[in-house]
Amino acid sequence: MSHTGGSGDVVDAVQLAGRLWHAFLRASVFSCGLGLMIYVVVHTFMYVPKLIRTLVEASQLPRLIRSAKRKANLDDSDGLGPDGRDAKERTQTLKNDDVQELLTARVSICKPKDSWTRRADAQSKDIRAVMCVLPALGAKERIFTHATALAIQSVRYLHGTTKRNTVQEQGDLLVVGWDHPHVGSRRTDVSEHVDFHSNRKDAFWNAILQSAKDVSHVLDWVAATYPETALKRDGGEGKRVPVICIGFSVGGDAFVTAATLDERVTHVLAVSATPNWLRPGGKPSVNKGLDVPFTEGDRLYASTCPYVHGERLRPHQPHIYFLSGADDDHTPVQCAETWIAQLQSGVYEECSSRLRVIRVPGANHMLLRHPTGVEELYTQFSALLSDALMWCSSSSSLSASANKKTD
């Protein structure tokens, strides 16, 4: 009997172990399934807003393109593609009844390239103005759509309804646009490890400085391609042409910086941008790391940031316009207003009208999504272009009078 009882205990133990094992397996499967479901739900909530923003921007793009065409008084026969640009092409020529050719170049790196030179050889060797364009991070196509429309508007403004031979004599507008470091066509294997957002004092500030230096590389190329212009680093003889820089967000930050580093920059339109890299008053969740000491970044700020080096504008006193949303919490408009007020009472005391800050009520950092913001963009650009032409005419007159005195 004891033997039989012992066997029964063993069987019961085995059955209990089996039941426990099956319960463990069921619990494991349930836990894995629950974990997978939580993972899917969390990542769905993380990526759905981004997907929605992408779809919204895609739905708005045709409207923005139509608006840009309407502002520039264009129609489909002018050669503007369905997305405003051909992403696979580095250059694009637009034609209309009054303008012979207009070159808009998107380049991958800002150094002389064979493709630039070959394209430039087909152009008139006489240019009347240079226009540089830098987009915001992550909004390149929309920005370039507006930039292309602005370029066409500029050519119409430059030439009006003059005849073709007069257009050739006056020259064309050269428009050059490029990507920021580690963005778009300038991405490399290293770019995967570059973080513009977690510490703004690191990669972000270095990108601003590099984009600002790129302006000098571009102007060096223009000076070499168009030797009749006075755009060499050391000045020299030649035709004076204005250099108009239009930057959006960090692109505007870079162009304002470029104006303090290169005296060839004569006009800047900074949209949703700031001269103060620290962005006081901005949203902390957007401007991460700006309140944390960072030796390399702090050294870069002290040596380069326009906000602390306004005196570098004294030799050439370029025209600088800021166009900002009143509710911008990325680059608060107060930063630009404070800096401009300081310059107008100091470096620009005798030419304060060259500086301007325009607030757009109700607009935030996404200024081009606001109807009034787009209207102001074209309005202020027209004013800046008018100033550029007046600057060019006055410079030519001064040069001519100086030559007469020399003779």
Long-range contacts (C-beta under 8 A, 24 or more apart in sequence): 57-142, 60-369, 61-141, 61-142, 61-145, 64-142, 64-145, 64-146, 64-368, 64-374, 65-145, 67-374, 68-145, 68-146, 68-148, 68-149, 69-149, 71-149, 71-153, 71-374, 71-378, 72-149, 72-150, 72-152, 72-153, 72-156, 73-153, 73-156, 74-149, 74-152, 78-152, 80-148, 83-141, 83-145, 84-141, 84-144, 84-145, 84-148, 84-149, 85-141, 85-144, 85-145, 85-148, 87-141, 90-115, 90-119, 91-115, 91-119, 94-148, 94-151, 94-152, 96-152, 96-156, 98-155, 98-156, 98-159, 98-160, 98-161, 98-162, 98-164, 98-167, 99-155, 99-156, 99-159, 99-167, 99-172, 100-124, 100-164, 100-167, 100-168, 100-172, 101-172, 102-151, 102-152, 102-155, 102-172, 102-173, 102-175, 103-172, 103-174, 103-175, 104-147, 104-148, 104-151, 104-175, 104-176, 104-177, 105-175, 105-176, 105-177, 106-144, 106-177, 106-178, 106-179, 106-185, 107-176, 107-177, 107-178, 108-178, 108-179, 108-185, 108-186, 109-178, 109-186, 110-178, 110-214, 110-215, 110-217, 110-218, 111-217, 111-221, 112-220, 112-221, 112-224, 116-221, 116-225, 117-225, 120-225, 120-226, 123-172, 123-174, 124-168, 124-171, 124-172, 125-226, 125-228, 126-168, 126-169, 126-170, 126-171, 126-172, 126-226, 126-228, 127-171, 127-172, 127-173, 127-174, 127-222, 127-226, 127-229, 127-241, 128-158, 128-170, 128-171, 128-172, 128-173, 128-241, 128-392, 129-154, 129-158, 129-173, 129-174, 129-241, 129-242, 129-243, 129-244, 129-385, 129-388, 129-389, 129-392, 130-173, 130-174, 130-175, 130-176, 130-219, 130-222, 130-231, 130-241, 130-242, 130-243, 130-244, 131-173, 131-174, 131-175, 131-176, 131-244, 131-245, 131-246, 132-175, 132-176, 132-177, 132-215, 132-218, 132-243, 132-244, 132-245, 132-246, 132-255, 133-175, 133-176, 133-177, 133-245, 133-246, 133-247, 133-251, 134-177, 134-178, 134-180, 134-211, 134-245, 134-246, 134-247, 134-248, 134-250, 134-251, 134-252, 134-254, 134-255, 135-177, 135-179, 135-180, 135-248, 135-249, 135-251, 136-248, 136-249, 136-250, 136-251, 136-272, 137-180, 137-183, 137-196, 137-249, 137-250, 138-183, 139-248, 139-249, 140-179, 140-183, 140-184, 142-368, 143-248, 143-251, 143-368, 144-177, 146-368, 146-374, 146-377, 147-175, 147-177, 147-246, 148-175, 150-246, 150-377, 150-378, 150-381, 151-175, 153-378, 153-381, 153-382, 154-381, 154-385, 157-382, 157-385, 157-386, 158-389, 174-222, 174-226, 176-218, 176-222, 178-214, 178-218, 180-207, 180-210, 180-211, 180-250, 180-251, 180-254, 181-206, 181-207, 181-210, 181-211, 182-207, 197-288, 198-288, 198-289, 199-288, 199-289, 199-292, 199-294, 199-297, 200-277, 200-287, 200-288, 200-289, 200-290, 201-289, 201-290, 201-292, 201-294, 201-296, 201-297, 201-298, 201-300, 201-301, 202-289, 202-294, 202-296, 202-297, 204-250, 205-277, 205-297, 205-300, 205-301, 206-300, 207-250, 207-254, 208-250, 208-253, 208-254, 208-257, 208-277, 209-254, 209-257, 209-300, 209-304, 211-250, 211-251, 211-254, 211-258, 212-254, 212-255, 212-257, 212-258, 212-261, 213-258, 213-261, 214-254, 215-245, 215-254, 215-255, 215-258, 215-261, 215-262, 215-265, 216-258, 216-261, 216-262, 216-264, 219-243, 219-262, 219-264, 231-264, 233-264, 239-396, 240-392, 240-395, 240-396, 240-399, 241-392, 242-266, 242-267, 242-388, 242-389, 242-391, 242-392, 243-267, 244-268, 244-269, 244-384, 244-385, 244-388, 245-269, 246-271, 246-381, 247-271, 247-273, 248-272, 248-273, 248-368, 249-273, 249-330, 249-331, 249-365, 252-322, 253-277, 253-331, 256-306, 256-320, 257-304, 257-305, 257-306, 259-306, 259-313, 259-318, 259-320, 260-304, 260-306, 260-309, 260-310, 260-312, 260-313, 261-304, 261-312, 263-315, 263-316, 265-316, 265-318, 266-316, 266-318, 266-319, 266-388, 266-391, 267-318, 267-319, 267-320, 267-384, 267-387, 267-388, 267-391, 268-318, 268-319, 268-320, 268-321, 269-321, 269-323, 269-380, 269-381, 269-384, 270-320, 270-321, 270-322, 270-323, 270-336, 271-323, 271-324, 271-367, 271-368, 271-377, 272-323, 272-324, 272-325, 272-328, 272-330, 272-331, 272-365, 272-366, 272-367, 273-322, 273-324, 273-331, 273-336, 274-331, 274-332, 274-335, 274-336, 275-305, 275-306, 275-307, 275-335, 275-336, 275-339, 276-305, 276-306, 276-307, 276-335, 276-338, 276-339, 277-301, 277-305, 277-307, 278-305, 278-307, 279-330, 279-331, 279-332, 279-335, 280-332, 280-334, 280-335, 281-329, 281-332, 281-334, 281-335, 282-329, 282-330, 282-331, 282-332, 283-329, 283-330, 286-329, 286-330, 287-330, 306-339, 307-335, 307-339, 310-339, 310-342, 310-343, 310-346, 310-347, 311-347, 313-343, 313-347, 313-348, 314-347, 317-347, 317-348, 317-351, 317-354, 318-354, 319-354, 319-355, 319-384, 319-387, 319-388, 319-391, 320-354, 320-355, 320-356, 321-355, 321-356, 321-357, 321-358, 321-380, 321-383, 321-384, 322-356, 322-357, 322-358, 323-358, 323-360, 323-367, 323-373, 323-376, 323-377, 323-380, 324-357, 324-358, 324-359, 324-360, 324-367, 325-359, 325-360, 325-362, 325-363, 325-364, 325-365, 325-366, 325-367, 325-370, 325-373, 326-359, 326-360, 326-361, 326-362, 326-363, 327-362, 327-363, 327-364, 328-363, 328-364, 328-365, 328-367, 329-364, 329-365, 330-364, 330-365, 331-365, 333-357, 333-359, 354-387, 356-380
